[in-house]
Amino acid sequence: MRKILPFLLVLTACAPFGKEPPAFERMAVTEIEGFGESPLLPAVRTFVKSCDWLTEKNPVLGGEEDWQPVCQEAEFIATEGDARVFFTSRFDAVKLHGGHALVTGYYEPVFEASAARTEAFDQPVLARPEDLVAVDLGAFRDDLKGRRIAGRIEDGRLVPYADREAIELSPPAEAEILGYMRADDLFFLQIQGSGVLEFPEGARRIGYAAQNGHPYKAIGKTLVEEGHMALEDVTMQSIRQWLATAPEEDAARVRASNPSYVFFTDRGPAEGDEGPLGTAGVPLTADYSVAVDRFAIPLGAPVFISGEDDVLSISKLTVAQDTGGAIRGPDRVDLFLGRGDEAGETAGRLKLDADIVVLIPKGAALPIAEPGA
């Protein structure tokens, strides 16, 4: 479900002054605070879904040979008691850089849409243009691992792709139009990276296809810089309210301050309550799937999160099944909260300073290099 950034200006947790915590700190699963009271069977079922990634994609912690046996065993676990024995006997817990992380939330939004352009629905939902070229720089140099750029070919050279303002003024002819939306709704759909579009003919699930290669700038930051609101007041809800009440030219200018632009693919009818596909290629599970930096935490790995604020109290085992543009390093996690307005309300306000540990199979070797390096 590739996401570009949570809706607001994110402040990353920093290590306190003094000695840096070790890159890896191994401990018994039973030493995790709150683990004994947390239900584990839902996490087993979520874990099994993404085991293919752990056993085929060279995970960053442990090897495929470490994950293969536990993945096979997990398929046969049917009770809460068996799940507890499974995790406590077959896994170790690993803290990365002290085991603290900023936990934000994301969700699958639902928006009205039109198959034809109208006065209200005037912004096209664009599929990936044929001339957009995505480049994984890590395929060329090891020190660029995890870095990607995008552009188009011009006279045999890769040049930057158009930014948001240019695309909105002149959509690329090479891009199929999947439907039309209100301008603000499209902007927030692009932030989430996927969502459900409600057409009069029926609901369709729209997923991330590509991005134009320009860096993301949170428009919450723009609003703070221009003096429209204080940093502590920046939430998804306050940003949407400002855009809705501002003159259209001002709203368009603020949206354009974020040059990043996302293209989509139609994933078919939105049926049932199954979540969108995450980066691991499986449907996300509300409250149990998280987005991580896959160069720090293996996609598919169990991740225990514990923390509480005025928005959410959480002490549970989740599973890393997605990635996001703002999720960089071992100290950032994004919790998938489900579909619709209620999930969006929580996601828009969640900024939780939490304790996290990653579970890896017993005996799995830890790398010498730091996670995400």
N, C-alpha and C positions, 0 to 999 in steps of 0.2 A: 504494500500500500504506500509506496514511497512518499513521505511527507517532506515538505520544504522547511517549515518552521512552525512551532507553536505560535499562537496568535499575537503574542505580546513580546515586549522587550525582556528577554531572558537574562537573568544574572546568574552566572555559573558559580557554584560553590567553590570557595578557595581554601587551600590548606592553611591552618593557623601558622603563625610565625614560630620558628624553631625547627626542630629536626623533622625532615620529611618522613612520612610513613613508608614502610617497605612496599615495593611494587606488588608483592604477593605475600599473603599471610594465610597459611593453611591451618585448618582447625577441623574438629569433628562436627558433623552436622548437628549432633545433640547439644552442642555449645551455642547454637544460634538462638538468641533471645526471642521467645515467642513461637519457635518452631513446634514445640510440643503441643500447643493449643490450636495450631492452624490446620484446617482440613486439607488433605493432600490428594485425595482421589481425583478431584477436578484437574489438578496440575498434572497427574499421570496421564490422563486422557488428552490433555493439551500437548504434553511432551511427545507422546507417540506420533501425533500428526506431523511433526517436523523432524522426525528422526532421519529421514532421507538426507536432509542437509548435513547433519552431523556425521553421517557415515559415507558421504560421497563428496563433500566440499572442503576437505582439509581444514577442520576447525582450528581456531587460534589457540585454544587451550585443550590439551590432550590431543590424541591422534584418532583417526578413524577406527583403529584397532581397539582403542579404549572404549569408544562409544558403542560399537557394534553389539557387544554382549548385553549391555544394559538396555539398549533399545529393543532387542529381541525379548528380553525378560519382561519389559514394561507392557508388552502387548497382552500378557496373560493376567495382569493384575486387575482384580474385580472388586476388592473390598477396601475400606479405609484402613483396616489393620494391615493388610498386605502392602498397601502403599507406604505406610509408615516404616515397616520393616525394610522395604525396598530402598527408600531414600537414606535411611540411617545406616544400613549395612553395605550399600553399594556405592555410596558417594562420600566425598570430602567437600567441605565448604572452603571457599577461597575469598578472602577480602582483597580487593584491588585498590591500592593506594589508600589504605585506611578504612575502606568500606563505607564511605559516605557518598551520597549522590543527590542531585536535584531531580526530583520526580515531577514531571508535568503530565498533562493528560491530553489525549486526542480522541476523536470520535468519528463516526460516519454520518455526515450531515445529510439532510433530505431537503431538496430545493424544488420549487416549481420550475418548469421549463416548457418551451414551445418548440414544435418541430419547424415552425416558420418564424421569420423575423417579424416582430410587432413593435409598437411604440414602447411598450414596457419591457419586452424581452428582446433587447437589441444587441446583446453581446454574444458572438458565436463561441460555442464550445469546440475547440479545434483539436483534431487528431494530429498525430505526429507528422510534420511536414516531410516530404520525401527528400528534401535537400539538407535536413538536419543530420549532422555527423557527431556522434558521441565518442569520446576517446578516454580509455582507461590508461592514465599515464603510468600506472604501476606495471603495465605490461611492457613498458620500455625501459624503466629504471626502478631498481628496488627502493631507492630513497624517495620515490614518488608514490609508493604503495598507498592506496586509499584515496588518491587524488584523481579527479576527473574534470574534463572540460568538454565543451560542445561548441560547434560552429558550423560553417558551410564551406564548400570548396569553391574558390574563385581563382581562376588562372593557375590552377595547380597548387594553390596554397590554402591552408585552413585559416579562415578569418572569422572573427566573432559573429555570432548570429544577432539578429535584431533584438533590441531590448523591448520591455513591456510597452512603452509608449509608442514605439514604431510599429509593433505588431498590432496594437489596437487601432492605430490610424490606417494601417494597410495590411490586413491579414494575408499571410503567404498563400499564394494561389495553389501551392502544392499540398495544402492541408485540407482534408475532408472536414466538413462541418457536421458535428454530431447533434446539434440542437442549438437553441438560443436561451440565454438566461439574463436576468437582471445583472447589472454591472457589479454591484457589491456582492451578490451571491456568487458570481463566478470568481471573484477575487478570493473569497473565503473557501470556496471549493478547491482552488489552487493551493491554498495554504494547507488544507487537510490532505490533498493528494488523491482523494477519491471520495465518492459519495453516491447518493441515489438521486436521480432526476425523475420527478413526477410529471410525466407528459399526460395530456388528456387521454392518450391511447393506452397508457400503462406506465409503470415505473421501470426504469432502466438503471443498472449499476454501471457507473463510470469510474474507470481506474486510471492510475498514473501510467503514462506512456513515455514521456521524455520531458526535459527541461531545456531552456534556451542557453544555458551555460553562464548566465550572468549571476553575480552573487546576490543572495537574498538580503534585503534590508527590511527589518520589521517596521511597519508603518506606525506602530506605537512609539517607536523612537523618533520618527518624523514629527508626530504630534507633540511629543515632549519638547523636542528641539525648537519647534515653532511656538511654544507657549500655549498650546490649546488645552493641555491637561498635565497634571502632575504625574510623575512616574508611578507613585503608589496607586493612582487611579486607573492605570492602564490595564484593561482586561479585554477579552474578545467582545463582551457586551458593550463596554464604553466606547470602543472603537467603532462598532457597528452603529451605535447611536449617533456618534459624531458624523459619520459618513452620511447617514440618513437625513440629518438636519442641515448639513452644510450645503452651500450653493454647489451645483453640479460641477462647475469648473474647479472649485476648490477640492471637492472630493476626488475628481479625476486627477488633479495634480498630486494629491497625497498618495493615491494608489500608484501613480507613475513613479513615485520616489523609490518604489521597490522595482528594480529593473528585471527581476526574475519572472519568468513566465512558464507555465506548465501546460503541456499538451496531454490529451487523454485518449483512452481507448474504450469502446463500448464492450462491456463484459456480459451483456445479455440482461434478461429480465431479473429484477430484484425480487426474489421469492423467498418466503420463510424468514427466519431470524438469523440465518447464517451470516457471519461477518464477511467483510471484504478480504481479498487475498493479501497477505503480507509478503514481504520480500522472500521469506522462506517457501513461498508457493502454496501455502495452506490458508484456509479461512481463519481469520482472527477470532478469538474467543473473548467476549466482553469480560473485563476485570481480571483476566488471566494471561492475556497476551501483552507483551511489552516490546517497544522499539528500542534498540541499542545500537551502539557503534560496533559493527561486526568485526572490526579489527582489534577490539578490546575484549568483547564478550562474544562467545560463539553463538551464531544463530542456531536455535534449537535447545540451548542450554537452560536448565532451571535457574531462576534468579529469585532469591527470597528478599522481599522488601518489607521494611518495618518503619513506620513513622505516623505522625498524627499532627494535623493542624485544624483550623476552623472549617476547612472544606472537606477533608477526608481523613479517616482513620484506617490504616491498612497494616496488616500483619499476615502475609500470605506468600505462598510459593507461586510465582508466575513463570512464564516461559518466553524466552527471547525469540520472536517470530517476525520482527519487522525492523526497518531502519528508517532514518529521517535525516534531512539536511542539517537540522540543528543539533542532532544527537551525536556528539563527538567526544571521544574519550570514555574512560570507565566511570566518570562521575556524572553521567547524564542518562536518564531513563525516561521513556514516555509510555504511560499506561493507557491501553486502549479501553475505552469506557462504554462502547456500544454505539447504537444508532439513535438519532433523533435529538430533539431539543433538550430533553432532560439530561442526556449524556453530555451534550454540548455546554449546558449551563455549568456542570461540574468541571468539565475540561477547561473551560475558559478562565476559571479562577484557581486552578490547582497549581501550586508552586510549593512542593513539599520537600523539606530537608529530611532525607530518610537515610536509614542504614540499609546497605545491600550486601549480599554475598552471592557468589556464583557457585553452583554445585557442579563438580566434575567427578568422573569415575575414580574410585580408589586406585592408586597406583599410577594414575596418569601423570606424566612428567610436566612440570611447568617450564615455560620458555625462559631463556636468559634475558632476552630483551623485554623492556617494559611493555604493558598492553597498550596497543594503539600507536606504538612508536613507529 
